[in-house]
């Protein structure tokens, strides 16, 4: 995936003036960011509502993605620690966000994996994966379905869409909500989640114009390899 498209600038990036539309009639962008890595991610565990912090690499990833996106006006985060720690690296109106500047929205929390939370991905039986993929309403025991997650993420995006036309917004969330946001941007069903990969600290960029949202970038990790 190509590097992040230049954002409307208040600094030295050289992009268009704040709020001015590009040639597609789109102004500012909504950046949807997956949190940096945790030890559970590195160990191949399903990580839902468990709440570990970033590991050392994850902290460096948070700094790198915040620098790549650049200053923003608003930072929204899932309530979990790994997302809040990533969100705190972003610069809001010239000041590093810190805890107080991060807005927490429960709708961006990771999928509830129920009894599967914290289990190695490799331990989930093939027939379980098949049932999960075949039915949007299927949920792990005590957990959440893709359909339920998609509904809450779409509602959160609908609430953010108007703001993203006039100010720079970043949402820091998790792998499953990023995939649900992709489905919303493309106008497709949540089944697309099974055909996508979302790396830690990657960026999805959604533009907004007269015709509605359009996907401008997905799973962008160029900032992690520079």
LOMARPA-21697 format. One record per residue (C-alpha): residue number from 1; residue in one letter; chain; z, x, y. Coordinates in steps of 0.02 Angstrom, whole numbers. Layout:
N
<num NUM | residu a | chaine A | w Z | u X | v Y>
...
This chain:
226
<num 1 | residu x | chaine A | w 0 | u 0 | v 0>
<num 2 | residu x | chaine A | w -44 | u 64 | v 172>
<num 3 | residu x | chaine A | w 88 | u 114 | v 298>
<num 4 | residu x | chaine A | w 166 | u -15 | v 411>
<num 5 | residu x | chaine A | w 50 | u -90 | v 540>
<num 6 | residu x | chaine A | w 105 | u -38 | v 717>
<num 7 | residu x | chaine A | w 224 | u -166 | v 792>
<num 8 | residu x | chaine A | w 224 | u -227 | v 973>
<num 9 | residu x | chaine A | w 317 | u -88 | v 1058>
<num 10 | residu x | chaine A | w 461 | u -58 | v 1177>
<num 11 | residu x | chaine A | w 461 | u 126 | v 1136>
<num 12 | residu x | chaine A | w 347 | u 272 | v 1096>
<num 13 | residu x | chaine A | w 246 | u 193 | v 955>
<num 14 | residu x | chaine A | w 94 | u 161 | v 1064>
<num 15 | residu x | chaine A | w 66 | u -18 | v 1002>
<num 16 | residu x | chaine A | w 26 | u -169 | v 1109>
<num 17 | residu x | chaine A | w 148 | u -233 | v 1239>
<num 18 | residu x | chaine A | w 289 | u -344 | v 1178>
<num 19 | residu x | chaine A | w 232 | u -520 | v 1136>
<num 20 | residu x | chaine A | w 45 | u -491 | v 1163>
<num 21 | residu x | chaine A | w -62 | u -560 | v 1021>
<num 22 | residu x | chaine A | w -176 | u -449 | v 918>
<num 23 | residu x | chaine A | w -359 | u -487 | v 887>
<num 24 | residu x | chaine A | w -312 | u -613 | v 752>
<num 25 | residu x | chaine A | w -212 | u -715 | v 878>
<num 26 | residu x | chaine A | w -47 | u -658 | v 805>
<num 27 | residu x | chaine A | w 97 | u -590 | v 908>
<num 28 | residu x | chaine A | w 255 | u -519 | v 830>
<num 29 | residu x | chaine A | w 297 | u -503 | v 648>
<num 30 | residu x | chaine A | w 430 | u -552 | v 524>
<num 31 | residu x | chaine A | w 480 | u -406 | v 413>
<num 32 | residu x | chaine A | w 562 | u -450 | v 248>
<num 33 | residu x | chaine A | w 650 | u -297 | v 176>
<num 34 | residu x | chaine A | w 727 | u -269 | v 6>
<num 35 | residu x | chaine A | w 894 | u -176 | v 13>
<num 36 | residu x | chaine A | w 910 | u 7 | v -34>
<num 37 | residu x | chaine A | w 951 | u 63 | v -210>
<num 38 | residu x | chaine A | w 1117 | u 38 | v -296>
<num 39 | residu x | chaine A | w 1184 | u 122 | v -453>
<num 40 | residu x | chaine A | w 1153 | u -42 | v -546>
<num 41 | residu x | chaine A | w 970 | u -38 | v -495>
<num 42 | residu x | chaine A | w 956 | u 143 | v -552>
<num 43 | residu x | chaine A | w 1034 | u 94 | v -720>
<num 44 | residu x | chaine A | w 911 | u -47 | v -753>
<num 45 | residu x | chaine A | w 1036 | u -189 | v -739>
<num 46 | residu x | chaine A | w 1002 | u -367 | v -685>
<num 47 | residu x | chaine A | w 1091 | u -375 | v -518>
<num 48 | residu x | chaine A | w 1122 | u -546 | v -445>
<num 49 | residu x | chaine A | w 1286 | u -598 | v -364>
<num 50 | residu x | chaine A | w 1380 | u -441 | v -416>
<num 51 | residu x | chaine A | w 1416 | u -344 | v -257>
<num 52 | residu x | chaine A | w 1397 | u -154 | v -271>
<num 53 | residu x | chaine A | w 1366 | u -42 | v -122>
<num 54 | residu x | chaine A | w 1213 | u 67 | v -98>
<num 55 | residu x | chaine A | w 1211 | u 233 | v -188>
<num 56 | residu x | chaine A | w 1170 | u 395 | v -98>
<num 57 | residu x | chaine A | w 983 | u 371 | v -115>
<num 58 | residu x | chaine A | w 1000 | u 191 | v -58>
<num 59 | residu x | chaine A | w 1086 | u 247 | v 102>
<num 60 | residu x | chaine A | w 942 | u 366 | v 140>
<num 61 | residu x | chaine A | w 818 | u 228 | v 101>
<num 62 | residu x | chaine A | w 906 | u 111 | v 223>
<num 63 | residu x | chaine A | w 889 | u 239 | v 362>
<num 64 | residu x | chaine A | w 706 | u 269 | v 319>
<num 65 | residu x | chaine A | w 655 | u 86 | v 317>
<num 66 | residu x | chaine A | w 747 | u 50 | v 478>
<num 67 | residu x | chaine A | w 657 | u 194 | v 564>
<num 68 | residu x | chaine A | w 488 | u 135 | v 496>
<num 69 | residu x | chaine A | w 507 | u -44 | v 557>
<num 70 | residu x | chaine A | w 576 | u 12 | v 725>
<num 71 | residu x | chaine A | w 685 | u -80 | v 851>
<num 72 | residu x | chaine A | w 701 | u -268 | v 826>
<num 73 | residu x | chaine A | w 779 | u -414 | v 918>
<num 74 | residu x | chaine A | w 863 | u -499 | v 772>
<num 75 | residu x | chaine A | w 927 | u -444 | v 601>
<num 76 | residu x | chaine A | w 964 | u -573 | v 466>
<num 77 | residu x | chaine A | w 1045 | u -524 | v 302>
<num 78 | residu x | chaine A | w 1103 | u -591 | v 137>
<num 79 | residu x | chaine A | w 1294 | u -592 | v 129>
<num 80 | residu x | chaine A | w 1302 | u -461 | v -9>
<num 81 | residu x | chaine A | w 1360 | u -284 | v 30>
<num 82 | residu x | chaine A | w 1200 | u -194 | v -20>
<num 83 | residu x | chaine A | w 1097 | u -297 | v 101>
<num 84 | residu x | chaine A | w 1222 | u -291 | v 243>
<num 85 | residu x | chaine A | w 1234 | u -102 | v 229>
<num 86 | residu x | chaine A | w 1044 | u -90 | v 237>
<num 87 | residu x | chaine A | w 1036 | u -211 | v 384>
<num 88 | residu x | chaine A | w 1163 | u -111 | v 483>
<num 89 | residu x | chaine A | w 1041 | u 34 | v 492>
<num 90 | residu x | chaine A | w 919 | u -64 | v 601>
<num 91 | residu x | chaine A | w 911 | u -44 | v 789>
<num 92 | residu x | chaine A | w 934 | u -207 | v 885>
<num 93 | residu x | chaine A | w 881 | u -204 | v 1068>
<num 94 | residu x | chaine A | w 907 | u -17 | v 1078>
<num 95 | residu x | chaine A | w 1073 | u -10 | v 985>
<num 96 | residu x | chaine A | w 1101 | u 22 | v 800>
<num 97 | residu x | chaine A | w 1150 | u -147 | v 730>
<num 98 | residu x | chaine A | w 1316 | u -112 | v 647>
<num 99 | residu x | chaine A | w 1410 | u -256 | v 568>
<num 100 | residu x | chaine A | w 1429 | u -370 | v 719>
<num 101 | residu x | chaine A | w 1243 | u -382 | v 760>
<num 102 | residu x | chaine A | w 1192 | u -435 | v 584>
<num 103 | residu x | chaine A | w 1172 | u -622 | v 557>
<num 104 | residu x | chaine A | w 1222 | u -674 | v 381>
<num 105 | residu x | chaine A | w 1123 | u -816 | v 302>
<num 106 | residu x | chaine A | w 1179 | u -871 | v 129>
<num 107 | residu x | chaine A | w 1003 | u -934 | v 89>
<num 108 | residu x | chaine A | w 943 | u -754 | v 73>
<num 109 | residu x | chaine A | w 1067 | u -708 | v -65>
<num 110 | residu x | chaine A | w 998 | u -644 | v -230>
<num 111 | residu x | chaine A | w 961 | u -762 | v -375>
<num 112 | residu x | chaine A | w 1116 | u -810 | v -473>
<num 113 | residu x | chaine A | w 1087 | u -735 | v -646>
<num 114 | residu x | chaine A | w 1241 | u -821 | v -717>
<num 115 | residu x | chaine A | w 1292 | u -745 | v -883>
<num 116 | residu x | chaine A | w 1151 | u -618 | v -870>
<num 117 | residu x | chaine A | w 1220 | u -538 | v -712>
<num 118 | residu x | chaine A | w 1254 | u -354 | v -740>
<num 119 | residu x | chaine A | w 1168 | u -348 | v -910>
<num 120 | residu x | chaine A | w 1033 | u -218 | v -947>
<num 121 | residu x | chaine A | w 861 | u -291 | v -922>
<num 122 | residu x | chaine A | w 812 | u -219 | v -1091>
<num 123 | residu x | chaine A | w 947 | u -324 | v -1178>
<num 124 | residu x | chaine A | w 868 | u -490 | v -1130>
<num 125 | residu x | chaine A | w 777 | u -560 | v -1282>
<num 126 | residu x | chaine A | w 586 | u -576 | v -1273>
<num 127 | residu x | chaine A | w 597 | u -763 | v -1309>
<num 128 | residu x | chaine A | w 715 | u -783 | v -1162>
<num 129 | residu x | chaine A | w 593 | u -696 | v -1046>
<num 130 | residu x | chaine A | w 455 | u -809 | v -1114>
<num 131 | residu x | chaine A | w 555 | u -967 | v -1078>
<num 132 | residu x | chaine A | w 599 | u -904 | v -904>
<num 133 | residu x | chaine A | w 418 | u -866 | v -861>
<num 134 | residu x | chaine A | w 354 | u -1032 | v -928>
<num 135 | residu x | chaine A | w 466 | u -1149 | v -828>
<num 136 | residu x | chaine A | w 516 | u -1140 | v -645>
<num 137 | residu x | chaine A | w 666 | u -1251 | v -684>
<num 138 | residu x | chaine A | w 734 | u -1138 | v -821>
<num 139 | residu x | chaine A | w 893 | u -1046 | v -773>
<num 140 | residu x | chaine A | w 1006 | u -920 | v -859>
<num 141 | residu x | chaine A | w 1168 | u -997 | v -925>
<num 142 | residu x | chaine A | w 1274 | u -1033 | v -772>
<num 143 | residu x | chaine A | w 1136 | u -969 | v -657>
<num 144 | residu x | chaine A | w 995 | u -1024 | v -543>
<num 145 | residu x | chaine A | w 813 | u -1071 | v -571>
<num 146 | residu x | chaine A | w 663 | u -1000 | v -480>
<num 147 | residu x | chaine A | w 629 | u -1173 | v -408>
<num 148 | residu x | chaine A | w 803 | u -1186 | v -334>
<num 149 | residu x | chaine A | w 792 | u -1012 | v -259>
<num 150 | residu x | chaine A | w 619 | u -1048 | v -189>
<num 151 | residu x | chaine A | w 678 | u -1205 | v -101>
<num 152 | residu x | chaine A | w 819 | u -1117 | v -9>
<num 153 | residu x | chaine A | w 712 | u -968 | v 41>
<num 154 | residu x | chaine A | w 572 | u -1080 | v 105>
<num 155 | residu x | chaine A | w 699 | u -1176 | v 209>
<num 156 | residu x | chaine A | w 763 | u -1013 | v 283>
<num 157 | residu x | chaine A | w 586 | u -957 | v 323>
<num 158 | residu x | chaine A | w 544 | u -1122 | v 406>
<num 159 | residu x | chaine A | w 695 | u -1096 | v 519>
<num 160 | residu x | chaine A | w 640 | u -919 | v 563>
<num 161 | residu x | chaine A | w 454 | u -952 | v 588>
<num 162 | residu x | chaine A | w 464 | u -1007 | v 769>
<num 163 | residu x | chaine A | w 575 | u -861 | v 819>
<num 164 | residu x | chaine A | w 457 | u -738 | v 734>
<num 165 | residu x | chaine A | w 316 | u -792 | v 850>
<num 166 | residu x | chaine A | w 410 | u -728 | v 1003>
<num 167 | residu x | chaine A | w 534 | u -594 | v 948>
<num 168 | residu x | chaine A | w 545 | u -456 | v 818>
<num 169 | residu x | chaine A | w 642 | u -516 | v 666>
<num 170 | residu x | chaine A | w 691 | u -424 | v 508>
<num 171 | residu x | chaine A | w 770 | u -505 | v 356>
<num 172 | residu x | chaine A | w 859 | u -393 | v 231>
<num 173 | residu x | chaine A | w 870 | u -475 | v 61>
<num 174 | residu x | chaine A | w 841 | u -450 | v -126>
<num 175 | residu x | chaine A | w 698 | u -440 | v -249>
<num 176 | residu x | chaine A | w 690 | u -625 | v -296>
<num 177 | residu x | chaine A | w 699 | u -694 | v -118>
<num 178 | residu x | chaine A | w 564 | u -569 | v -65>
<num 179 | residu x | chaine A | w 451 | u -641 | v -200>
<num 180 | residu x | chaine A | w 491 | u -819 | v -145>
<num 181 | residu x | chaine A | w 448 | u -769 | v 34>
<num 182 | residu x | chaine A | w 282 | u -701 | v -28>
<num 183 | residu x | chaine A | w 243 | u -868 | v -111>
<num 184 | residu x | chaine A | w 284 | u -957 | v 53>
<num 185 | residu x | chaine A | w 172 | u -840 | v 155>
<num 186 | residu x | chaine A | w 26 | u -861 | v 36>
<num 187 | residu x | chaine A | w 50 | u -1048 | v 11>
<num 188 | residu x | chaine A | w 62 | u -1029 | v -178>
<num 189 | residu x | chaine A | w 190 | u -1077 | v -310>
<num 190 | residu x | chaine A | w 343 | u -977 | v -356>
<num 191 | residu x | chaine A | w 259 | u -926 | v -519>
<num 192 | residu x | chaine A | w 185 | u -781 | v -421>
<num 193 | residu x | chaine A | w 356 | u -696 | v -437>
<num 194 | residu x | chaine A | w 313 | u -642 | v -614>
<num 195 | residu x | chaine A | w 155 | u -552 | v -557>
<num 196 | residu x | chaine A | w 230 | u -447 | v -418>
<num 197 | residu x | chaine A | w 338 | u -292 | v -402>
<num 198 | residu x | chaine A | w 460 | u -261 | v -258>
<num 199 | residu x | chaine A | w 531 | u -86 | v -238>
<num 200 | residu x | chaine A | w 700 | u -49 | v -160>
<num 201 | residu x | chaine A | w 688 | u -29 | v 30>
<num 202 | residu x | chaine A | w 509 | u -93 | v 31>
<num 203 | residu x | chaine A | w 439 | u -200 | v 172>
<num 204 | residu x | chaine A | w 339 | u -360 | v 171>
<num 205 | residu x | chaine A | w 262 | u -407 | v 339>
<num 206 | residu x | chaine A | w 212 | u -584 | v 386>
<num 207 | residu x | chaine A | w 112 | u -620 | v 543>
<num 208 | residu x | chaine A | w 116 | u -786 | v 635>
<num 209 | residu x | chaine A | w -27 | u -864 | v 731>
<num 210 | residu x | chaine A | w -107 | u -1033 | v 769>
<num 211 | residu x | chaine A | w -160 | u -1054 | v 588>
<num 212 | residu x | chaine A | w 14 | u -1019 | v 521>
<num 213 | residu x | chaine A | w 86 | u -871 | v 425>
<num 214 | residu x | chaine A | w -22 | u -734 | v 351>
<num 215 | residu x | chaine A | w 26 | u -589 | v 240>
<num 216 | residu x | chaine A | w -1 | u -423 | v 330>
<num 217 | residu x | chaine A | w 83 | u -305 | v 208>
<num 218 | residu x | chaine A | w 178 | u -309 | v 43>
<num 219 | residu x | chaine A | w 288 | u -186 | v -52>
<num 220 | residu x | chaine A | w 259 | u -55 | v 82>
<num 221 | residu x | chaine A | w 353 | u 104 | v 33>
<num 222 | residu x | chaine A | w 255 | u 235 | v 133>
<num 223 | residu x | chaine A | w 412 | u 274 | v 234>
<num 224 | residu x | chaine A | w 502 | u 327 | v 75>
<num 225 | residu x | chaine A | w 375 | u 461 | v 28>
<num 226 | residu x | chaine A | w 334 | u 533 | v 199>
